[in-house]
Amino acid sequence: MRADEKTNGKREPNLIVVVADLMPKTTSAALLEPGQWVAHPDCPDWGDGQVQSVVGSRVTVNFENRGKVLINTDHVDLVVID
């Protein structure tokens, strides 16, 4: 039996869900620059943080409730706050 025979000869439209539009924006260090606001996905209690410096994959972020933290973006995908 063909797929279109199951629906009485009518073809159903293909549904495509773009998951990327539903997910928070994560980024690598290459796309970060000082002054941007980010959040740590695993530590929401740290609050929002402002990027202080970016050197390779190492990003220094000053978080509201944690202070300055050096983050390796090879291991953590920071979420950019719009």
Secondary structure, 3 states (H helix, E strand, C coil): CCHHHCCCCCCCCCCCCCHHHCCCCEECHHHCCCCCEEECCCCHHHCCEEEEEEECCEEEEEECCCEEEEEECCCCCEEECC
